[in-house]
Amino acid sequence: MTGGERSLAVARSPRRRTGAFSDTGDHELVQRRLALTYRLFALILAGVFVLVTLVASSFSPQRAVALEGPQLAYLGAVVAVTVAWLLCRGRTLPLRALSLIDGGSLFALVALVSLAATYAPAELRLEHLNATLFAIVVMS
């Protein structure tokens, strides 16, 4: 076999697919990735909640510590993704259960965060936090 024939043999060999989220052949891999994704979501959302509470407490202390509808909705989103993470990190689940957990928790996350952003008081609105975070990132 010459060098040219060997390169043709390599080129014709079947390629192995990398494990993407759309690859449902390996349920354990899909489940581990979902668990990692929801764990990151939970940590990011909890961190943002703590940061918002700290920033808001300097401007409006009485509103920062009072748990009203928007804060409860946001905490509900944190709980929803935490539950999804805990469900996905347990025993191996069938693909249908993973699909239900993924779809249901994403729906709950979007609905609850939208509710929190819509009904938040003016001084606690998420767009003010985004501007603050943008300024911190740009200045650092």
ROVO-275544 format. One record per residue: residue in one letter; z, y, x of N, C-alpha, C, O, CB in turn. Coordinates in steps of 0.001 Angstrom, whole numbers, padded with zeros to 6 digits, always signed. Glycine has a CB too. Layout:
REM ROVO-275544
aZYXZYXZYXZYXZYX;...
REM end
This chain:
REM ROVO-275544
m+000000-001170+000853+000000+000000+000000+000000+001231+000897+000855+001371+001772+001223-000001-000969;t-000943+002104+000681-001039+003323+001472-000161+004402+000860+000401+004233-000223-002501+003803+001569;g-000058+005500+001568+000764+006613+001091+000269+007169-000222+001075+007547-001072+000801+007711+002117;g-001056+007230-000414-001620+007748-001658-001322+006842-002836-001049+007319-003938-003113+007929-001519;e-001373+005514-002607-001079+004573-003691+000401+004623-004075+000754+004499-005248-001470+003144-003279;r+001249+004805-003080+002672+004851-003363+003012+006085-004206+003838+005987-005113+003477+004854-002054;s+002404+007231-003936+002700+008416-004718+002215+008261-006148+002833+008791-007072+002072+009640-004080;l+001093+007525-006347+000637+007258-007714+001619+006346-008439+001877+006526-009630-000768+006625-007703;a+002163+005371-007726+003128+004461-008350+004386+005215-008759+004951+004942-009818+003487+003309-007393;v+004825+006145-007949+006009+006931-008274+005721+007847-009450+006566+008018-010329+006474+007747-007058;a+004533+008437-009472+004182+009358-010546+004083+008651-011885+004343+009267-012919+002874+010051-010235;r+003715+007373-011898+003554+006641-013156+004844+006003-013647+004898+005529-014782+002507+005578-012995;s+005859+005980-012840+007107+005348-013265+007730+006165-014395+007634+007392-014401+008098+005214-012070;p+008355+005501-015333+008946+006236-016464+010081+007129-015983+010889+006744-015139+009463+005258-017545;r+010117+008314-016538+011175+009259-016175+012405+008997-017011+012330+008636-018185+010706+010713-016355;r+013507+009186-016387+014771+009035-017103+015150+010378-017679+015146+011388-016976+015894+008490-016176;r+015475+010392-018952+015839+011649-019621+017234+012068-019226+018133+011243-019065+015744+011508-021148;t+017394+013356-019075+018745+013861-018853+019454+013914-020194+018809+014041-021235+018727+015266-018169;g+020750+013820-020178+021513+013799-021423+021654+015178-022029+022557+015928-021659+022878+013210-021189;a+020792+015516-022935+020872+016797-023633+021658+016609-024913+021921+015480-025328+019460+017366-023933;f+022037+017726-025547+022779+017635-026798+021961+016922-027862+022521+016261-028736+023180+019026-027285;s+020646+017049-027797+019807+016396-028802+019633+014916-028525+019092+014198-029366+018453+017064-028866;d+020071+014441-027379+019965+013025-027041+021135+012292-027681+022274+012414-027228+019943+012807-025492;t+020855+011535-028726+021928+010860-029462+022081+009405-029054+022826+008666-029698+021672+010943-030949;g+021392+008975-027999+021467+007587-027577+022827+007207-027025+023263+006068-027193+020422+007316-026553;d+023487+008113-026385+024791+007857-025785+025852+008619-026581+026093+009801-026332+024811+008275-024277;h+026482+007938-027537+027455+008594-028414+028642+009152-027636+029157+010223-027957+027949+007618-029471;e+029070+008423-026616+030228+008893-025848+029920+010198-025127+030771+011084-025055+030667+007830-024837;l+028702+010323-024590+028313+011555-023918+028252+012718-024907+028731+013814-024615+026958+011378-023221;v+027667+012478-026067+027587+013511-027099+028990+013926-027520+029267+015116-027669+026780+013009-028323;q+029859+012971-027708+031223+013271-028142+031991+014032-027069+032731+014964-027383+031963+011984-028499;r+031825+013646-025806+032508+014380-024730+032009+015808-024638+032799+016725-024409+032308+013675-023386;r+030710+016014-024813+030152+017365-024750+030621+018212-025930+030912+019397-025768+028620+017307-024722;l+030695+017614-027106+031223+018358-028248+032688+018727-028022+033103+019844-028331+031075+017536-029540;a+033462+017798-027490+034873+018086-027213+034995+019225-026201+035829+020115-026368+035594+016822-026688;l+034181+019204-025167+034218+020275-024173+033808+021610-024787+034432+022637-024521+033305+019937-022992;t+032764+021596-025603+032293+022827-026243+033370+023430-027135+033637+024629-027058+031029+022555-027062;y+033987+022616-027975+035006+023144-028881+036287+023521-028158+037006+024413-028606+035313+022135-029957;r+036581+022863-027060+037739+023267-026254+037501+024656-025666+038394+025503-025684+038011+022236-025120;l+036297+024889-025145+035972+026212-024615+036000+027273-025709+036518+028369-025500+034600+026191-023945;f+035440+026946-026885+035495+027886-028013+036935+028250-028341+037257+029424-028525+034809+027286-029254;a+037801+027243-028413+039203+027488-028768+039895+028363-027728+040640+029277-028081+039954+026160-028915;l+039654+028089-026456+040285+028885-025404+039770+030320-025403+040551+031257-025235+040043+028245-024041;i+038476+030500-025586+037913+031852-025611+038431+032629-026813+038844+033780-026674+036375+031799-025638;l+038414+032008-028000+038894+032699-029199+040376+033040-029100+040789+034131-029494+038643+031844-030436;a+041175+032123-028579+042605+032398-028428+042825+033518-027416+043679+034380-027624+043363+031126-027991;g+042069+033514-026329+042184+034581-025343+041806+035936-025909+042470+036935-025629+041323+034274-024151;v+040744+035980-026702+040329+037241-027328+041404+037713-028303+041686+038909-028376+038968+037075-028059;f+042005+036792-029052+043063+037179-029992+044244+037798-029249+044783+038820-029675+043531+035960-030813;v+044637+037193-028165+045753+037738-027377+045375+039094-026805+046182+040023-026838+046151+036769-026238;l+044164+039221-026282+043722+040494-025717+043656+041586-026778+044075+042717-026530+042359+040331-025054;v+043132+041257-027960+043069+042237-029051+044467+042661-029459+044713+043845-029690+042315+041661-030263;t+045377+041719-029550+046747+042041-029939+047402+042958-028905+048104+043901-029271+047572+040754-030109;l+047179+042690-027632+047754+043542-026587+047157+044946-026603+047883+045934-026491+047540+042909-025218;v+045832+045034-026744+045185+046342-026763+045578+047101-028022+045887+048291-027955+043653+046195-026678;a+045570+046424-029176+045902+047085-030434+047365+047517-030482+047695+048506-031136+045598+046164-031602;s+048237+046794-029803+049652+047162-029836+049901+048498-029140+050880+049179-029448+050495+046069-029183;s+049038+048877-028217+049215+050180-027575+048741+051323-028476+049237+052443-028353+048461+050217-026246;f+047790+051058-029378+047282+052099-030265+047982+052116-031622+048260+053182-032172+045800+051917-030464;s+048259+050948-032147+048862+050844-033472+049809+049646-033498+049438+048579-033987+047769+050710-034574;p+051021+049809-032981+051935+048667-032855+052279+047994-034178+052428+046773-034225+053198+049111-032197;q+052408+048766-035252+052795+048163-036521+051682+047258-037073+051978+046265-037738+053140+049257-037539;r+050427+047578-036812+049324+046741-037295+049047+045562-036379+048561+044527-036836+048070+047570-037442;a+049343+045700-035111+049030+044636-034154+049882+043398-034380+049413+042275-034196+049222+045136-032735;v+051132+043600-034780+052027+042458-034944+052043+041915-036365+052525+040805-036589+053421+042843-034542;a+051528+042668-037328+051510+042206-038716+050322+041269-038916+049182+041622-038616+051437+043409-039705;l+050602+040083-039421+049530+039123-039672+048987+039354-041082+049587+038937-042073+050037+037651-039501;e+047858+040016-041145+047191+040288-042423+045992+039364-042558+045803+038459-041744+046751+041783-042526;g+045187+039591-043579+044030+038745-043853+043082+038545-042689+042748+037402-042374+043279+039310-044971;p+042625+039625-042023+041690+039440-040914+042277+038656-039734+041598+037816-039144+041220+040781-040431;q+043529+038932-039398+044147+038190-038308+044321+036717-038667+044124+035832-037835+045495+038806-037949;l+044697+036472-039928+044852+035079-040363+043513+034348-040383+043443+033167-040040+045494+035023-041751;a+042449+035045-040784+041122+034434-040769+040710+034096-039338+040149+033029-039088+040084+035371-041419;y+040981+034987-038413+040641+034745-037011+041450+033577-036454+040912+032721-035752+040887+036012-036170;l+042746+033544-036771+043563+032401-036346+043090+031112-036995+043176+030044-036388+045034+032641-036685;g+042586+031201-038233+041994+030034-038888+040786+029520-038129+040574+028310-038049+041600+030371-040315;a+039987+030427-037569+038843+030019-036750+039310+029308-035483+038713+028317-035061+037979+031239-036384;v+040376+029820-034884+040937+029162-033694+041419+027760-034052+041188+026809-033306+042104+029997-033098;v+042087+027636-035191+042578+026328-035636+041415+025387-035930+041480+024206-035589+043467+026480-036885;a+040347+025893-036559+039192+025049-036902+038547+024445-035656+038243+023253-035632+038151+025864-037681;v+038336+025259-034622+037701+024703-033424+038677+023845-032619+038257+022925-031918+037150+025830-032545;t+039970+024140-032715+040956+023291-032042+041009+021914-032693+041103+020903-031997+042349+023947-032073;v+040951+021867-034018+040927+020582-034725+039662+019804-034364+039721+018593-034152+041007+020799-036258;a+038518+020492-034292+037269+019823-033899+037394+019257-032488+036931+018149-032219+036071+020803-033978;w+038014+020007-031594+038211+019521-030221+039102+018287-030209+038799+017303-029534+038825+020624-029338;l+040201+018339-030956+041122+017203-030968+040477+015960-031592+040726+014842-031140+042397+017569-031731;l+039658+016149-032618+038972+015009-033223+037944+014395-032271+037783+013175-032222+038288+015436-034520;c+037259+015241-031525+036209+014745-030630+036756+014137-029345+036055+013366-028691+035261+015865-030287;r+037971+014459-028973+038485+013905-027727+039231+012593-027938+039713+011996-026975+039394+014903-027059;g+039330+012147-029165+040003+010892-029460+039091+009696-029280+038250+009668-028381+040541+010912-030860;r+039263+008717-030136+038458+007498-030043+036995+007797-030356+036667+008836-030930+038998+006418-031002;t+036125+006870-029968+034692+007048-030173+034380+007075-031667+034786+006184-032414+033895+005924-029473;l+033661+008100-032087+033314+008296-033493+031837+007980-033718+031029+008126-032800+033630+009744-033938;p+031476+007551-034918+030053+007334-035202+029292+008665-035219+029882+009736-035358+029878+006605-036554;l+027986+008567-035075+027153+009762-034998+027268+010612-036252+027260+011840-036165+025706+009378-034768;r+027374+009983-037416+027506+010739-038664+028794+011556-038686+028796+012699-039142+027469+009793-039865;a+029874+010982-038203+031145+011713-038148+031049+012877-037168+031567+013960-037442+032298+010769-037743;l+030395+012666-036031+030216+013759-035074+029385+014883-035672+029669+016060-035452+029557+013246-033796;s+028354+014512-036431+027517+015525-037077+028312+016309-038114+028168+017528-038213+026295+014871-037736;l+029148+015622-038885+029975+016310-039884+031004+017224-039233+031224+018342-039699+030682+015295-040775;i+031630+016761-038170+032605+017590-037457+031919+018809-036873+032429+019924-036984+033306+016784-036343;d+030770+018606-036255+030045+019714-035627+029594+020730-036666+029846+021925-036511+028835+019191-034847;g+028938+020277-037711+028450+021192-038749+029571+021897-039487+029506+023105-039715+027599+020443-039738;g+030596+021152-039860+031715+021737-040598+032503+022745-039786+032880+023799-040297+032635+020655-041068;s+032754+022430-038523+033532+023359-037709+032720+024603-037352+033281+025697-037278+034015+022666-036436;l+031417+024461-037130+030599+025654-036876+030522+026538-038114+030585+027763-038007+029183+025251-036432;f+030388+025926-039288+030368+026703-040525+031691+027442-040715+031702+028631-041035+030087+025788-041731;a+032810+026731-040518+034130+027352-040662+034318+028465-039635+034865+029520-039955+035243+026296-040512;l+033870+028234-038410+034006+029240-037357+033255+030517-037707+033812+031611-037619+033499+028688-036028;v+032003+030385-038100+031191+031563-038425+031745+032272-039659+031827+033500-039680+029717+031161-038658;a+032124+031516-040680+032643+032134-041905+033950+032881-041648+034123+034008-042113+032858+031071-042985;l+034860+032265-040916+036165+032893-040685+036086+034093-039743+036775+035089-039961+037133+031874-040123;v+035266+034014-038711+035126+035161-037810+034405+036304-038530+034738+037470-038322+034356+034758-036520;s+033424+035980-039372+032746+037026-040151+033713+037685-041123+033697+038905-041292+031544+036441-040918;l+034548+036884-041758+035554+037421-042672+036528+038338-041927+036886+039410-042414+036320+036274-043363;a+036944+037902-040753+037870+038721-039958+037223+040041-039547+037875+041084-039580+038330+037952-038707;a+035960+040007-039164+035282+041231-038735+035001+042158-039912+035046+043379-039759+033977+040891-038020;t+034714+041602-041070+034371+042423-042231+035577+043166-042788+035464+044336-043151+033760+041561-043314;y+036720+042510-042860+037888+043101-043515+038951+043630-042566+040058+043949-043000+038506+042100-044406;a+038640+043730-041287+039613+044260-040335+039780+045760-040533+038816+046446-040871+039183+043954-038888;p+040988+046279-040327+041180+047737-040378+040358+048412-039277+039974+047776-038295+042689+048101-040229;a+040101+049684-039453+039206+050408-038543+039652+050318-037085+038815+050163-036196+039119+051864-038955;e+040945+050413-036828+041395+050410-035440+041422+049018-034814+041603+048891-033603+042761+051018-035354;l+041247+047988-035611+041248+046623-035082+039891+045939-035219+039805+044725-035034+042302+045800-035785;r+038854+046660-035530+037535+046048-035717+037016+045490-034410+037305+046007-033331+036540+047063-036286;l+036250+044432-034529+035763+043733-033342+034791+044570-032518+034703+044384-031304+035098+042447-033747;e+034056+045490-033154+033122+046279-032351+033853+047189-031371+033319+047509-030309+032220+047110-033257;h+035076+047611-031717+035851+048403-030769+036286+047548-029583+036294+048019-028446+037076+049019-031459;l+036644+046304-029845+037015+045403-028760+035808+045122-027873+035936+045083-026649+037592+044089-029317;n+034639+044925-028478+033444+044656-027676+033137+045816-026749+032770+045598-025594+032243+044378-028578;a+033279+047040-027223+033038+048201-026370+034045+048242-025230+033688+048569-024098+033107+049501-027190;t+035290+047916-025517+036317+047898-024478+036026+046817-023443+036098+047068-022240+037703+047677-025098;l+035698+045619-023911+035383+044539-022977+034153+044859-022138+034112+044555-020946+035168+043236-023733;f+033142+045478-022765+031941+045868-022028+032299+046853-020924+031814+046734-019799+030892+046483-022978;a+033149+047825-021245+033546+048808-020239+034326+048153-019110+034145+048513-017947+034379+049916-020877;i+035183+047208-019431+035955+046515-018391+035022+045720-017492+035164+045762-016270+037015+045581-019020;v+034072+044997-018074+033155+044178-017276+032282+045058-016392+032071+044739-015222+032276+043303-018187;v+031771+046159-016935+030892+047035-016163+031643+047702-015012+031092+047875-013925+030274+048101-017073;m+032894+048075-015251+033659+048776-014218+034194+047848-013148+034536+048308-012058+034800+049522-014842;s+034279+046556-013423+034844+045650-012411+033809+045090-011490+034137+044315-010591+035570+044525-013064;
REM end
